[in-house]
Structure formats: C-alpha cells, structure tokens
C-alpha cells in the first residue's frame, strides 16, 4: 500500500517510482497542480445523531471540528476548535521567495495519506565533497499534517548523492528543526528567520562531516558503535534498566559498513566514522523493516528512523572527539 497519493518531482525518479515529472524551474502554480496540492482544507462543526440505528435527534459537538478536502469532500480528521490549519498552498508558498531570489530549487512535493500529510523538499544550492568524490547536497524540507501526527516542521536535510541517504542538519542548539504546533498560527517569515541560523550552520555541518570522514575506526570500535546505536529499552521488563540489541539490524548495518552499502568503499567511508554513520542512514532509509517503502520514508524523515539517525550522528561525533 502506498502512502503517497500524489506528488511531483524534478530530476531522478523518486524512491517509490510514482509521481509526475516536471521540467526544472516551474511556477508554484504548476507545482500545486501536478503535485495534487491545488485544494484547500475546509472545516465544519461536528454533528452526531442520537438514538438507535441512527434514527434520532441531530446534536452539535462544539468543542471540535471536522477537517475535509475542498475538492473531494473526503474527511481528513477531527480536531479541537483551537486547531490552526496550514493549507497545501502555504507549504508551496513558503518557497516562493527562496526559489525566485534565494537560489533554492524545488525537487519534490506531494500529498501523503489522502491529504493528511503534505510536504515539499527544495535543494538549497549548498553542497560539499568529501575526499574527492563523495558529494553531499543541502535541502530544506517543509511538512505538515492535519491528523495530529506532525507539527508544521521545517528542517534542513543533507542528501548523500551516491546512496540517496538523508540526514537532518542539527541547528546550533542541538535541535534539528523549527516546529510550529497547530495551536499556533503558522508564520512563514518567522520560521525563515529562525532557519537563518541553520543556513549558516551548513558550514559547521560540513566541517563535522569532514572530521568524520578522516576519523579512522579500529578493532572492535565499529561493532561497539552499532551496539550503542541499535540498543533500545525493553518495554514492560521487570528491570526498568533492561536493554536489548536489534540483532537483525546489527547484522544488516555491519554488512553495509563492510562493503555492501552504496559508497561504503569510497575513501571517505571505508574504515571511517563517516562510513559507520552512513551504514545507519542507508539502513534506515532503504532497508529497515516497514509496511511499505512510503512508511519507511515517513519514519526516516519524521519518526523513529529520524531519531535513530540522530543517535548515530551523536555517537559518530563522540568517536571523532
């Protein structure tokens, strides 16, 4: 089952092989149409019918409202009256000045889960090359959801070209994103002002990548690294400090690191902390067990997969200290 309902993209075919391909430098209006984002989220009060078999009086439930699509009238979610909606057009409009004068270029945009989640991803124009051939490009991801699963989130992301692995770029305070909860009004310009910190943080991120690519890993350090990253607390264990290691994942990342991973034999990766990190990111983005490729990508950007990659980044930096 695909979570992706509609999307548009420029360049390479996306991870699931779906979507409408666009020529570069299209207008946001074309993006909205081809990405299936040319509709609005409408809202209505909640009503219910009391009585047996639905034969009874109609009542209102004023504390909550129903969100639905303007085009198909399909319901999206039931939320509190305080919930602030972010429209599909606002996700794309966020990028207008960035693409027209800031040198950014939209690369993918689309709709997940029938419209409950929306995203756009733009290349920033920033890039770095490690040891000659290992190129990493900078991106800005903006996503929102209207089903309570995600605050409106803007985050800088790096994509390693050789294997299409993604990694969030941490801001100076250690957070990887600017998040606007749905109880607050989404202010695009305020978010961009906050992200201004992160645009300059690319240089720091690039410097750390180079340190990782020059940090040699010896002896049992690789297995110890993977065990630290892939250890998780045991739920409902009598001993609350009990932990376990995901053995299937451990075997997979060790094989990726040892040569099966894309780019794992490049000078920047072979036997280095950068190689350890990319074994985890490739596993999370492309191999981790999931109901579908789309569920895996959703987790890799926003969920448990993103948390696992952050843990690997932190552990890799400790190795390089």
C-alpha positions, 0 to 999 in steps of 0.5 A: 500500500502506498502512502503517497497519493500524489506528488511531483518531482524534478530530476531522478525518479523518486524512491517509490517510482510514482509521481509526475515529472516536471521540467526544472524551474516551474511556477508554484502554480504548476507545482500545486497542480501536478503535485495534487496540492491545488485544494484547500482544507475546509472545516465544519462543526461536528454533528452526531445523531442520537438514538438507535440505528441512527434514527434520532435527534441531530446534536452539535459537538462544539468543542471540535471540528471536522477537517475535509478536502475542498475538492473531494469532500473526503474527511481528513480528521477531527480536531479541537476548535483551537486547531490552526490549519496550514493549507497545501498552498502555504507549504508551496508558498513558503518557497516562493521567495527562496526559489525566485531570489534565494537560489533554492530549487524545488525537487519534490512535493506531494500529498501523503495519506489522502491529504493528511500529510503534505510536504515539499523538499527544495535543494538549497544550492549548498553542497560539499565533497568529501575526499574527492568524490563523495558529494553531499547536497543541502535541502530544506524540507517543509511538512505538515499534517492535519491528523495530529501526527506532525507539527508544521516542521521545517528542517534542513536535510543533507542528501548523500548523492551516491546512496540517496541517504538523508540526514537532518542538519542539527541547528546550533542548539542541538535541535534539528528543526523549527516546529510550529504546533497547530495551536499556533498560527503558522508564520512563514517569515518567522520560521525563515528567520529562525532557519537563518541560523541553520543556513549558516550552520551548513558550514559547521555541518560540513566541517563535522562531516569532514572530521568524520570522514578522516576519523579512522575506526579500529578493532572492535570500535565499529561493532561497539558503535552499532551496539550503542546505536541499535540498543533500545529499552525493553518495554514492560521488563521487570528491570526498568534498566533492561536493554536489548540489541536489534540483532537483525539490524546489527547484522544488516548495518555491519554488512553495509559498513563492510562493503555492501552499502552504496559508497561504503568503499569510497575513501571517505567511508571505508574504515571511517566514522563517516562510513559507520554513520552512513551504514545507519542512514542507508539502513534506515532509509532503504532497508529497515523493516516497514509496511511499505517503502512510503512508511519507511520514508515517513519514519526516516524523515519524521519518526523513529528512523529520524531519531535513530539517525540522530543517535548515530550522528551523536555517537559518530561525533563522540568517536571523532572527539 
